[in-house]
Amino acid sequence: MPHLSLKRCKLCWGHLNRGLAAHADSLGVEKKFGEPGLQVCVRVVWTSEVFEHTGDQGA
């Protein structure tokens, strides 16, 4: 797989959500990392969906 700079990489929220959920379901340090990360990911996706449907930037 060729290396891509961060400027050329795209973020897939679905893949990020799935990875964070796996960490959240783990134990120890992985769980401590995954749970808050998953909460942030869910909030960002929810906010973007609200904006997409309403144009409300205060969501």
PDBQT receptor file of N, H, CA, C and O in Angstrom, charges set to zero:
ATOM      1  N   MET A   1       0.844  -1.172   0.000  1.00  0.00    +0.000 N 
ATOM      2  CA  MET A   1       0.000   0.000   0.000  1.00  0.00    +0.000 C 
ATOM      3  C   MET A   1       0.894   1.241   0.000  1.00  0.00    +0.000 C 
ATOM      4  O   MET A   1       1.781   1.359   0.845  1.00  0.00    +0.000 OA
ATOM      5  N   PRO A   2       0.676   2.154  -0.924  1.00  0.00    +0.000 N 
ATOM      6  CA  PRO A   2       1.506   3.355  -0.977  1.00  0.00    +0.000 C 
ATOM      7  C   PRO A   2       1.198   4.288   0.182  1.00  0.00    +0.000 C 
ATOM      8  O   PRO A   2       0.073   4.344   0.678  1.00  0.00    +0.000 OA
ATOM      9  N   HIS A   3       2.201   5.003   0.593  1.00  0.00    +0.000 N 
ATOM     10  H   HIS A   3       3.115   4.958   0.190  1.00  0.00    +0.000 HD
ATOM     11  CA  HIS A   3       2.041   5.957   1.687  1.00  0.00    +0.000 C 
ATOM     12  C   HIS A   3       1.395   7.235   1.161  1.00  0.00    +0.000 C 
ATOM     13  O   HIS A   3       1.815   7.765   0.133  1.00  0.00    +0.000 OA
ATOM     14  N   LEU A   4       0.381   7.730   1.859  1.00  0.00    +0.000 N 
ATOM     15  H   LEU A   4       0.039   7.299   2.695  1.00  0.00    +0.000 HD
ATOM     16  CA  LEU A   4      -0.261   8.986   1.506  1.00  0.00    +0.000 C 
ATOM     17  C   LEU A   4      -0.006   9.992   2.616  1.00  0.00    +0.000 C 
ATOM     18  O   LEU A   4      -0.042   9.648   3.797  1.00  0.00    +0.000 OA
ATOM     19  N   SER A   5       0.251  11.226   2.236  1.00  0.00    +0.000 N 
ATOM     20  H   SER A   5       0.280  11.506   1.277  1.00  0.00    +0.000 HD
ATOM     21  CA  SER A   5       0.411  12.259   3.244  1.00  0.00    +0.000 C 
ATOM     22  C   SER A   5      -0.939  12.525   3.901  1.00  0.00    +0.000 C 
ATOM     23  O   SER A   5      -1.985  12.234   3.320  1.00  0.00    +0.000 OA
ATOM     24  N   LEU A   6      -0.917  13.078   5.113  1.00  0.00    +0.000 N 
ATOM     25  H   LEU A   6      -0.068  13.315   5.586  1.00  0.00    +0.000 HD
ATOM     26  CA  LEU A   6      -2.166  13.362   5.815  1.00  0.00    +0.000 C 
ATOM     27  C   LEU A   6      -3.055  14.318   5.031  1.00  0.00    +0.000 C 
ATOM     28  O   LEU A   6      -4.278  14.253   5.149  1.00  0.00    +0.000 OA
ATOM     29  N   LYS A   7      -2.467  15.198   4.237  1.00  0.00    +0.000 N 
ATOM     30  H   LYS A   7      -1.473  15.250   4.141  1.00  0.00    +0.000 HD
ATOM     31  CA  LYS A   7      -3.255  16.136   3.437  1.00  0.00    +0.000 C 
ATOM     32  C   LYS A   7      -4.071  15.414   2.367  1.00  0.00    +0.000 C 
ATOM     33  O   LYS A   7      -5.105  15.926   1.937  1.00  0.00    +0.000 OA
ATOM     34  N   ARG A   8      -3.633  14.245   1.933  1.00  0.00    +0.000 N 
ATOM     35  H   ARG A   8      -2.793  13.828   2.282  1.00  0.00    +0.000 HD
ATOM     36  CA  ARG A   8      -4.323  13.516   0.869  1.00  0.00    +0.000 C 
ATOM     37  C   ARG A   8      -5.241  12.417   1.396  1.00  0.00    +0.000 C 
ATOM     38  O   ARG A   8      -5.988  11.819   0.623  1.00  0.00    +0.000 OA
ATOM     39  N   CYS A   9      -5.198  12.144   2.688  1.00  0.00    +0.000 N 
ATOM     40  H   CYS A   9      -4.591  12.630   3.317  1.00  0.00    +0.000 HD
ATOM     41  CA  CYS A   9      -6.042  11.091   3.277  1.00  0.00    +0.000 C 
ATOM     42  C   CYS A   9      -7.441  11.620   3.549  1.00  0.00    +0.000 C 
ATOM     43  O   CYS A   9      -7.625  12.782   3.912  1.00  0.00    +0.000 OA
ATOM     44  N   LYS A  10      -8.404  10.763   3.369  1.00  0.00    +0.000 N 
ATOM     45  H   LYS A  10      -8.256   9.819   3.075  1.00  0.00    +0.000 HD
ATOM     46  CA  LYS A  10      -9.788  11.099   3.708  1.00  0.00    +0.000 C 
ATOM     47  C   LYS A  10     -10.164  10.340   4.970  1.00  0.00    +0.000 C 
ATOM     48  O   LYS A  10      -9.641   9.262   5.253  1.00  0.00    +0.000 OA
ATOM     49  N   LEU A  11     -11.070  10.923   5.708  1.00  0.00    +0.000 N 
ATOM     50  H   LEU A  11     -11.495  11.798   5.479  1.00  0.00    +0.000 HD
ATOM     51  CA  LEU A  11     -11.526  10.297   6.935  1.00  0.00    +0.000 C 
ATOM     52  C   LEU A  11     -12.897   9.687   6.705  1.00  0.00    +0.000 C 
ATOM     53  O   LEU A  11     -13.821  10.367   6.259  1.00  0.00    +0.000 OA
ATOM     54  N   CYS A  12     -13.022   8.425   7.004  1.00  0.00    +0.000 N 
ATOM     55  H   CYS A  12     -12.271   7.873   7.366  1.00  0.00    +0.000 HD
ATOM     56  CA  CYS A  12     -14.309   7.745   6.907  1.00  0.00    +0.000 C 
ATOM     57  C   CYS A  12     -14.833   7.582   8.325  1.00  0.00    +0.000 C 
ATOM     58  O   CYS A  12     -14.275   6.819   9.114  1.00  0.00    +0.000 OA
ATOM     59  N   TRP A  13     -15.911   8.303   8.651  1.00  0.00    +0.000 N 
ATOM     60  H   TRP A  13     -16.363   8.923   8.011  1.00  0.00    +0.000 HD
ATOM     61  CA  TRP A  13     -16.448   8.258  10.002  1.00  0.00    +0.000 C 
ATOM     62  C   TRP A  13     -16.957   6.867  10.348  1.00  0.00    +0.000 C 
ATOM     63  O   TRP A  13     -16.909   6.472  11.513  1.00  0.00    +0.000 OA
ATOM     64  N   GLY A  14     -17.437   6.121   9.374  1.00  0.00    +0.000 N 
ATOM     65  H   GLY A  14     -17.475   6.442   8.428  1.00  0.00    +0.000 HD
ATOM     66  CA  GLY A  14     -17.900   4.762   9.635  1.00  0.00    +0.000 C 
ATOM     67  C   GLY A  14     -16.771   3.859  10.100  1.00  0.00    +0.000 C 
ATOM     68  O   GLY A  14     -16.935   3.093  11.050  1.00  0.00    +0.000 OA
ATOM     69  N   HIS A  15     -15.616   3.945   9.428  1.00  0.00    +0.000 N 
ATOM     70  H   HIS A  15     -15.483   4.567   8.656  1.00  0.00    +0.000 HD
ATOM     71  CA  HIS A  15     -14.468   3.139   9.828  1.00  0.00    +0.000 C 
ATOM     72  C   HIS A  15     -13.937   3.592  11.190  1.00  0.00    +0.000 C 
ATOM     73  O   HIS A  15     -13.577   2.766  12.029  1.00  0.00    +0.000 OA
ATOM     74  N   LEU A  16     -13.892   4.900  11.401  1.00  0.00    +0.000 N 
ATOM     75  H   LEU A  16     -14.185   5.571  10.720  1.00  0.00    +0.000 HD
ATOM     76  CA  LEU A  16     -13.428   5.414  12.686  1.00  0.00    +0.000 C 
ATOM     77  C   LEU A  16     -14.362   4.965  13.805  1.00  0.00    +0.000 C 
ATOM     78  O   LEU A  16     -13.902   4.538  14.863  1.00  0.00    +0.000 OA
ATOM     79  N   ASN A  17     -15.656   5.056  13.580  1.00  0.00    +0.000 N 
ATOM     80  H   ASN A  17     -16.030   5.403  12.720  1.00  0.00    +0.000 HD
ATOM     81  CA  ASN A  17     -16.643   4.632  14.571  1.00  0.00    +0.000 C 
ATOM     82  C   ASN A  17     -16.487   3.148  14.904  1.00  0.00    +0.000 C 
ATOM     83  O   ASN A  17     -16.516   2.770  16.075  1.00  0.00    +0.000 OA
ATOM     84  N   ARG A  18     -16.325   2.324  13.903  1.00  0.00    +0.000 N 
ATOM     85  H   ARG A  18     -16.301   2.631  12.952  1.00  0.00    +0.000 HD
ATOM     86  CA  ARG A  18     -16.174   0.876  14.114  1.00  0.00    +0.000 C 
ATOM     87  C   ARG A  18     -14.898   0.566  14.911  1.00  0.00    +0.000 C 
ATOM     88  O   ARG A  18     -14.905  -0.282  15.803  1.00  0.00    +0.000 OA
ATOM     89  N   GLY A  19     -13.820   1.254  14.581  1.00  0.00    +0.000 N 
ATOM     90  H   GLY A  19     -13.814   1.943  13.856  1.00  0.00    +0.000 HD
ATOM     91  CA  GLY A  19     -12.563   1.039  15.308  1.00  0.00    +0.000 C 
ATOM     92  C   GLY A  19     -12.659   1.484  16.758  1.00  0.00    +0.000 C 
ATOM     93  O   GLY A  19     -12.184   0.791  17.658  1.00  0.00    +0.000 OA
ATOM     94  N   LEU A  20     -13.273   2.639  16.987  1.00  0.00    +0.000 N 
ATOM     95  H   LEU A  20     -13.660   3.202  16.256  1.00  0.00    +0.000 HD
ATOM     96  CA  LEU A  20     -13.426   3.127  18.353  1.00  0.00    +0.000 C 
ATOM     97  C   LEU A  20     -14.366   2.240  19.156  1.00  0.00    +0.000 C 
ATOM     98  O   LEU A  20     -14.146   2.020  20.347  1.00  0.00    +0.000 OA
ATOM     99  N   ALA A  21     -15.417   1.726  18.509  1.00  0.00    +0.000 N 
ATOM    100  H   ALA A  21     -15.596   1.905  17.541  1.00  0.00    +0.000 HD
ATOM    101  CA  ALA A  21     -16.338   0.815  19.194  1.00  0.00    +0.000 C 
ATOM    102  C   ALA A  21     -15.611  -0.457  19.621  1.00  0.00    +0.000 C 
ATOM    103  O   ALA A  21     -15.873  -0.984  20.703  1.00  0.00    +0.000 OA
ATOM    104  N   ALA A  22     -14.718  -0.946  18.800  1.00  0.00    +0.000 N 
ATOM    105  H   ALA A  22     -14.506  -0.518  17.921  1.00  0.00    +0.000 HD
ATOM    106  CA  ALA A  22     -13.936  -2.138  19.154  1.00  0.00    +0.000 C 
ATOM    107  C   ALA A  22     -13.060  -1.845  20.366  1.00  0.00    +0.000 C 
ATOM    108  O   ALA A  22     -12.948  -2.676  21.267  1.00  0.00    +0.000 OA
ATOM    109  N   HIS A  23     -12.443  -0.673  20.392  1.00  0.00    +0.000 N 
ATOM    110  H   HIS A  23     -12.534   0.002  19.660  1.00  0.00    +0.000 HD
ATOM    111  CA  HIS A  23     -11.627  -0.294  21.555  1.00  0.00    +0.000 C 
ATOM    112  C   HIS A  23     -12.506  -0.163  22.793  1.00  0.00    +0.000 C 
ATOM    113  O   HIS A  23     -12.127  -0.629  23.868  1.00  0.00    +0.000 OA
ATOM    114  N   ALA A  24     -13.673   0.463  22.660  1.00  0.00    +0.000 N 
ATOM    115  H   ALA A  24     -13.981   0.841  21.787  1.00  0.00    +0.000 HD
ATOM    116  CA  ALA A  24     -14.577   0.662  23.790  1.00  0.00    +0.000 C 
ATOM    117  C   ALA A  24     -15.053  -0.669  24.374  1.00  0.00    +0.000 C 
ATOM    118  O   ALA A  24     -15.336  -0.755  25.569  1.00  0.00    +0.000 OA
ATOM    119  N   ASP A  25     -15.142  -1.694  23.547  1.00  0.00    +0.000 N 
ATOM    120  H   ASP A  25     -14.912  -1.624  22.576  1.00  0.00    +0.000 HD
ATOM    121  CA  ASP A  25     -15.571  -3.009  24.011  1.00  0.00    +0.000 C 
ATOM    122  C   ASP A  25     -14.425  -3.822  24.606  1.00  0.00    +0.000 C 
ATOM    123  O   ASP A  25     -14.635  -4.938  25.083  1.00  0.00    +0.000 OA
ATOM    124  N   SER A  26     -13.216  -3.267  24.578  1.00  0.00    +0.000 N 
ATOM    125  H   SER A  26     -13.046  -2.361  24.191  1.00  0.00    +0.000 HD
ATOM    126  CA  SER A  26     -12.049  -3.961  25.111  1.00  0.00    +0.000 C 
ATOM    127  C   SER A  26     -11.885  -3.656  26.601  1.00  0.00    +0.000 C 
ATOM    128  O   SER A  26     -12.801  -3.147  27.246  1.00  0.00    +0.000 OA
ATOM    129  N   LEU A  27     -10.727  -3.969  27.126  1.00  0.00    +0.000 N 
ATOM    130  H   LEU A  27      -9.982  -4.382  26.602  1.00  0.00    +0.000 HD
ATOM    131  CA  LEU A  27     -10.431  -3.755  28.542  1.00  0.00    +0.000 C 
ATOM    132  C   LEU A  27      -9.271  -2.780  28.702  1.00  0.00    +0.000 C 
ATOM    133  O   LEU A  27      -8.511  -2.545  27.763  1.00  0.00    +0.000 OA
ATOM    134  N   GLY A  28      -9.146  -2.228  29.876  1.00  0.00    +0.000 N 
ATOM    135  H   GLY A  28      -9.764  -2.419  30.638  1.00  0.00    +0.000 HD
ATOM    136  CA  GLY A  28      -7.989  -1.427  30.242  1.00  0.00    +0.000 C 
ATOM    137  C   GLY A  28      -7.836  -0.155  29.436  1.00  0.00    +0.000 C 
ATOM    138  O   GLY A  28      -8.788   0.596  29.227  1.00  0.00    +0.000 OA
ATOM    139  N   VAL A  29      -6.604   0.064  28.988  1.00  0.00    +0.000 N 
ATOM    140  H   VAL A  29      -5.830  -0.547  29.158  1.00  0.00    +0.000 HD
ATOM    141  CA  VAL A  29      -6.254   1.297  28.293  1.00  0.00    +0.000 C 
ATOM    142  C   VAL A  29      -7.052   1.451  27.008  1.00  0.00    +0.000 C 
ATOM    143  O   VAL A  29      -7.459   2.562  26.667  1.00  0.00    +0.000 OA
ATOM    144  N   GLU A  30      -7.282   0.364  26.292  1.00  0.00    +0.000 N 
ATOM    145  H   GLU A  30      -6.952  -0.539  26.569  1.00  0.00    +0.000 HD
ATOM    146  CA  GLU A  30      -8.057   0.449  25.053  1.00  0.00    +0.000 C 
ATOM    147  C   GLU A  30      -9.464   0.958  25.327  1.00  0.00    +0.000 C 
ATOM    148  O   GLU A  30      -9.991   1.765  24.561  1.00  0.00    +0.000 OA
ATOM    149  N   LYS A  31     -10.078   0.496  26.411  1.00  0.00    +0.000 N 
ATOM    150  H   LYS A  31      -9.650  -0.160  27.033  1.00  0.00    +0.000 HD
ATOM    151  CA  LYS A  31     -11.422   0.932  26.776  1.00  0.00    +0.000 C 
ATOM    152  C   LYS A  31     -11.410   2.418  27.146  1.00  0.00    +0.000 C 
ATOM    153  O   LYS A  31     -12.302   3.166  26.747  1.00  0.00    +0.000 OA
ATOM    154  N   LYS A  32     -10.404   2.841  27.905  1.00  0.00    +0.000 N 
ATOM    155  H   LYS A  32      -9.679   2.233  28.230  1.00  0.00    +0.000 HD
ATOM    156  CA  LYS A  32     -10.289   4.249  28.306  1.00  0.00    +0.000 C 
ATOM    157  C   LYS A  32     -10.097   5.156  27.098  1.00  0.00    +0.000 C 
ATOM    158  O   LYS A  32     -10.516   6.314  27.122  1.00  0.00    +0.000 OA
ATOM    159  N   PHE A  33      -9.475   4.651  26.051  1.00  0.00    +0.000 N 
ATOM    160  H   PHE A  33      -9.135   3.711  26.031  1.00  0.00    +0.000 HD
ATOM    161  CA  PHE A  33      -9.298   5.397  24.805  1.00  0.00    +0.000 C 
ATOM    162  C   PHE A  33     -10.564   5.353  23.954  1.00  0.00    +0.000 C 
ATOM    163  O   PHE A  33     -10.977   6.369  23.395  1.00  0.00    +0.000 OA
ATOM    164  N   GLY A  34     -11.174   4.181  23.858  1.00  0.00    +0.000 N 
ATOM    165  H   GLY A  34     -10.839   3.355  24.312  1.00  0.00    +0.000 HD
ATOM    166  CA  GLY A  34     -12.283   3.975  22.937  1.00  0.00    +0.000 C 
ATOM    167  C   GLY A  34     -13.584   4.639  23.341  1.00  0.00    +0.000 C 
ATOM    168  O   GLY A  34     -14.285   5.195  22.496  1.00  0.00    +0.000 OA
ATOM    169  N   GLU A  35     -13.918   4.589  24.633  1.00  0.00    +0.000 N 
ATOM    170  H   GLU A  35     -13.348   4.137  25.319  1.00  0.00    +0.000 HD
ATOM    171  CA  GLU A  35     -15.212   5.134  25.061  1.00  0.00    +0.000 C 
ATOM    172  C   GLU A  35     -15.346   6.633  24.790  1.00  0.00    +0.000 C 
ATOM    173  O   GLU A  35     -16.322   7.037  24.157  1.00  0.00    +0.000 OA
ATOM    174  N   PRO A  36     -14.409   7.476  25.241  1.00  0.00    +0.000 N 
ATOM    175  CA  PRO A  36     -14.568   8.907  24.938  1.00  0.00    +0.000 C 
ATOM    176  C   PRO A  36     -14.414   9.205  23.451  1.00  0.00    +0.000 C 
ATOM    177  O   PRO A  36     -15.082  10.096  22.926  1.00  0.00    +0.000 OA
ATOM    178  N   GLY A  37     -13.544   8.471  22.773  1.00  0.00    +0.000 N 
ATOM    179  H   GLY A  37     -13.002   7.748  23.200  1.00  0.00    +0.000 HD
ATOM    180  CA  GLY A  37     -13.388   8.667  21.334  1.00  0.00    +0.000 C 
ATOM    181  C   GLY A  37     -14.658   8.348  20.582  1.00  0.00    +0.000 C 
ATOM    182  O   GLY A  37     -15.026   9.045  19.636  1.00  0.00    +0.000 OA
ATOM    183  N   LEU A  38     -15.325   7.296  21.003  1.00  0.00    +0.000 N 
ATOM    184  H   LEU A  38     -15.027   6.730  21.772  1.00  0.00    +0.000 HD
ATOM    185  CA  LEU A  38     -16.592   6.908  20.381  1.00  0.00    +0.000 C 
ATOM    186  C   LEU A  38     -17.657   7.965  20.633  1.00  0.00    +0.000 C 
ATOM    187  O   LEU A  38     -18.452   8.263  19.741  1.00  0.00    +0.000 OA
ATOM    188  N   GLN A  39     -17.687   8.532  21.825  1.00  0.00    +0.000 N 
ATOM    189  H   GLN A  39     -17.042   8.290  22.549  1.00  0.00    +0.000 HD
ATOM    190  CA  GLN A  39     -18.649   9.595  22.130  1.00  0.00    +0.000 C 
ATOM    191  C   GLN A  39     -18.432  10.810  21.227  1.00  0.00    +0.000 C 
ATOM    192  O   GLN A  39     -19.391  11.404  20.734  1.00  0.00    +0.000 OA
ATOM    193  N   VAL A  40     -17.170  11.173  21.016  1.00  0.00    +0.000 N 
ATOM    194  H   VAL A  40     -16.391  10.690  21.416  1.00  0.00    +0.000 HD
ATOM    195  CA  VAL A  40     -16.858  12.308  20.135  1.00  0.00    +0.000 C 
ATOM    196  C   VAL A  40     -17.284  11.996  18.708  1.00  0.00    +0.000 C 
ATOM    197  O   VAL A  40     -17.892  12.833  18.042  1.00  0.00    +0.000 OA
ATOM    198  N   CYS A  41     -16.968  10.795  18.238  1.00  0.00    +0.000 N 
ATOM    199  H   CYS A  41     -16.474  10.114  18.779  1.00  0.00    +0.000 HD
ATOM    200  CA  CYS A  41     -17.312  10.402  16.867  1.00  0.00    +0.000 C 
ATOM    201  C   CYS A  41     -18.822  10.439  16.660  1.00  0.00    +0.000 C 
ATOM    202  O   CYS A  41     -19.293  10.958  15.648  1.00  0.00    +0.000 OA
ATOM    203  N   VAL A  42     -19.577   9.900  17.599  1.00  0.00    +0.000 N 
ATOM    204  H   VAL A  42     -19.194   9.479  18.421  1.00  0.00    +0.000 HD
ATOM    205  CA  VAL A  42     -21.042   9.890  17.488  1.00  0.00    +0.000 C 
ATOM    206  C   VAL A  42     -21.567  11.321  17.447  1.00  0.00    +0.000 C 
ATOM    207  O   VAL A  42     -22.455  11.632  16.653  1.00  0.00    +0.000 OA
ATOM    208  N   ARG A  43     -21.030  12.185  18.288  1.00  0.00    +0.000 N 
ATOM    209  H   ARG A  43     -20.308  11.932  18.932  1.00  0.00    +0.000 HD
ATOM    210  CA  ARG A  43     -21.487  13.585  18.338  1.00  0.00    +0.000 C 
ATOM    211  C   ARG A  43     -21.172  14.317  17.023  1.00  0.00    +0.000 C 
ATOM    212  O   ARG A  43     -22.000  15.079  16.525  1.00  0.00    +0.000 OA
ATOM    213  N   VAL A  44     -19.992  14.088  16.469  1.00  0.00    +0.000 N 
ATOM    214  H   VAL A  44     -19.319  13.469  16.873  1.00  0.00    +0.000 HD
ATOM    215  CA  VAL A  44     -19.622  14.745  15.214  1.00  0.00    +0.000 C 
ATOM    216  C   VAL A  44     -20.521  14.282  14.078  1.00  0.00    +0.000 C 
ATOM    217  O   VAL A  44     -20.983  15.102  13.286  1.00  0.00    +0.000 OA
ATOM    218  N   VAL A  45     -20.773  12.991  13.986  1.00  0.00    +0.000 N 
ATOM    219  H   VAL A  45     -20.397  12.324  14.629  1.00  0.00    +0.000 HD
ATOM    220  CA  VAL A  45     -21.630  12.467  12.920  1.00  0.00    +0.000 C 
ATOM    221  C   VAL A  45     -23.050  13.005  13.087  1.00  0.00    +0.000 C 
ATOM    222  O   VAL A  45     -23.671  13.412  12.105  1.00  0.00    +0.000 OA
ATOM    223  N   TRP A  46     -23.575  13.015  14.315  1.00  0.00    +0.000 N 
ATOM    224  H   TRP A  46     -23.071  12.685  15.113  1.00  0.00    +0.000 HD
ATOM    225  CA  TRP A  46     -24.917  13.537  14.573  1.00  0.00    +0.000 C 
ATOM    226  C   TRP A  46     -25.006  15.013  14.190  1.00  0.00    +0.000 C 
ATOM    227  O   TRP A  46     -25.965  15.435  13.544  1.00  0.00    +0.000 OA
ATOM    228  N   THR A  47     -24.007  15.793  14.589  1.00  0.00    +0.000 N 
ATOM    229  H   THR A  47     -23.228  15.451  15.114  1.00  0.00    +0.000 HD
ATOM    230  CA  THR A  47     -24.003  17.220  14.281  1.00  0.00    +0.000 C 
ATOM    231  C   THR A  47     -23.952  17.460  12.780  1.00  0.00    +0.000 C 
ATOM    232  O   THR A  47     -24.647  18.339  12.272  1.00  0.00    +0.000 OA
ATOM    233  N   SER A  48     -23.139  16.690  12.064  1.00  0.00    +0.000 N 
ATOM    234  H   SER A  48     -22.574  15.975  12.476  1.00  0.00    +0.000 HD
ATOM    235  CA  SER A  48     -23.054  16.875  10.609  1.00  0.00    +0.000 C 
ATOM    236  C   SER A  48     -24.367  16.509   9.924  1.00  0.00    +0.000 C 
ATOM    237  O   SER A  48     -24.750  17.139   8.939  1.00  0.00    +0.000 OA
ATOM    238  N   GLU A  49     -25.060  15.488  10.443  1.00  0.00    +0.000 N 
ATOM    239  H   GLU A  49     -24.749  14.976  11.243  1.00  0.00    +0.000 HD
ATOM    240  CA  GLU A  49     -26.353  15.110   9.864  1.00  0.00    +0.000 C 
ATOM    241  C   GLU A  49     -27.400  16.191  10.116  1.00  0.00    +0.000 C 
ATOM    242  O   GLU A  49     -28.200  16.490   9.230  1.00  0.00    +0.000 OA
ATOM    243  N   VAL A  50     -27.405  16.780  11.308  1.00  0.00    +0.000 N 
ATOM    244  H   VAL A  50     -26.755  16.538  12.028  1.00  0.00    +0.000 HD
ATOM    245  CA  VAL A  50     -28.335  17.871  11.609  1.00  0.00    +0.000 C 
ATOM    246  C   VAL A  50     -28.065  19.040  10.674  1.00  0.00    +0.000 C 
ATOM    247  O   VAL A  50     -28.993  19.614  10.105  1.00  0.00    +0.000 OA
ATOM    248  N   PHE A  51     -26.795  19.391  10.517  1.00  0.00    +0.000 N 
ATOM    249  H   PHE A  51     -26.041  18.925  10.979  1.00  0.00    +0.000 HD
ATOM    250  CA  PHE A  51     -26.442  20.505   9.629  1.00  0.00    +0.000 C 
ATOM    251  C   PHE A  51     -26.847  20.217   8.195  1.00  0.00    +0.000 C 
ATOM    252  O   PHE A  51     -27.368  21.092   7.503  1.00  0.00    +0.000 OA
ATOM    253  N   GLU A  52     -26.607  18.988   7.747  1.00  0.00    +0.000 N 
ATOM    254  H   GLU A  52     -26.184  18.277   8.309  1.00  0.00    +0.000 HD
ATOM    255  CA  GLU A  52     -26.938  18.615   6.365  1.00  0.00    +0.000 C 
ATOM    256  C   GLU A  52     -28.434  18.779   6.100  1.00  0.00    +0.000 C 
ATOM    257  O   GLU A  52     -28.829  19.204   5.014  1.00  0.00    +0.000 OA
ATOM    258  N   HIS A  53     -29.270  18.445   7.091  1.00  0.00    +0.000 N 
ATOM    259  H   HIS A  53     -28.949  18.100   7.974  1.00  0.00    +0.000 HD
ATOM    260  CA  HIS A  53     -30.713  18.497   6.886  1.00  0.00    +0.000 C 
ATOM    261  C   HIS A  53     -31.327  19.858   7.187  1.00  0.00    +0.000 C 
ATOM    262  O   HIS A  53     -32.365  20.205   6.625  1.00  0.00    +0.000 OA
ATOM    263  N   THR A  54     -30.692  20.637   8.073  1.00  0.00    +0.000 N 
ATOM    264  H   THR A  54     -29.848  20.355   8.529  1.00  0.00    +0.000 HD
ATOM    265  CA  THR A  54     -31.311  21.891   8.505  1.00  0.00    +0.000 C 
ATOM    266  C   THR A  54     -30.497  23.140   8.181  1.00  0.00    +0.000 C 
ATOM    267  O   THR A  54     -31.042  24.242   8.125  1.00  0.00    +0.000 OA
ATOM    268  N   GLY A  55     -29.210  22.970   7.971  1.00  0.00    +0.000 N 
ATOM    269  H   GLY A  55     -28.768  22.074   8.017  1.00  0.00    +0.000 HD
ATOM    270  CA  GLY A  55     -28.343  24.132   7.767  1.00  0.00    +0.000 C 
ATOM    271  C   GLY A  55     -28.031  24.856   9.064  1.00  0.00    +0.000 C 
ATOM    272  O   GLY A  55     -27.403  25.914   9.045  1.00  0.00    +0.000 OA
ATOM    273  N   ASP A  56     -28.470  24.292  10.210  1.00  0.00    +0.000 N 
ATOM    274  H   ASP A  56     -28.980  23.432  10.226  1.00  0.00    +0.000 HD
ATOM    275  CA  ASP A  56     -28.269  24.903  11.524  1.00  0.00    +0.000 C 
ATOM    276  C   ASP A  56     -26.854  24.643  12.001  1.00  0.00    +0.000 C 
ATOM    277  O   ASP A  56     -26.482  23.499  12.264  1.00  0.00    +0.000 OA
ATOM    278  N   GLN A  57     -26.065  25.700  12.113  1.00  0.00    +0.000 N 
ATOM    279  H   GLN A  57     -26.367  26.629  11.899  1.00  0.00    +0.000 HD
ATOM    280  CA  GLN A  57     -24.682  25.551  12.556  1.00  0.00    +0.000 C 
ATOM    281  C   GLN A  57     -24.546  25.552  14.067  1.00  0.00    +0.000 C 
ATOM    282  O   GLN A  57     -23.443  25.370  14.584  1.00  0.00    +0.000 OA
ATOM    283  N   GLY A  58     -25.625  25.749  14.776  1.00  0.00    +0.000 N 
ATOM    284  H   GLY A  58     -26.520  25.897  14.356  1.00  0.00    +0.000 HD
ATOM    285  CA  GLY A  58     -25.564  25.774  16.232  1.00  0.00    +0.000 C 
ATOM    286  C   GLY A  58     -25.888  24.449  16.875  1.00  0.00    +0.000 C 
ATOM    287  O   GLY A  58     -26.064  24.383  18.091  1.00  0.00    +0.000 OA
ATOM    288  N   ALA A  59     -25.970  23.397  16.093  1.00  0.00    +0.000 N 
ATOM    289  H   ALA A  59     -25.826  23.451  15.105  1.00  0.00    +0.000 HD
ATOM    290  CA  ALA A  59     -26.362  22.088  16.627  1.00  0.00    +0.000 C 
ATOM    291  C   ALA A  59     -25.391  21.543  17.632  1.00  0.00    +0.000 C 
ATOM    292  O   ALA A  59     -25.598  20.451  18.160  1.00  0.00    +0.000 OA
TER     293      ALA A  59
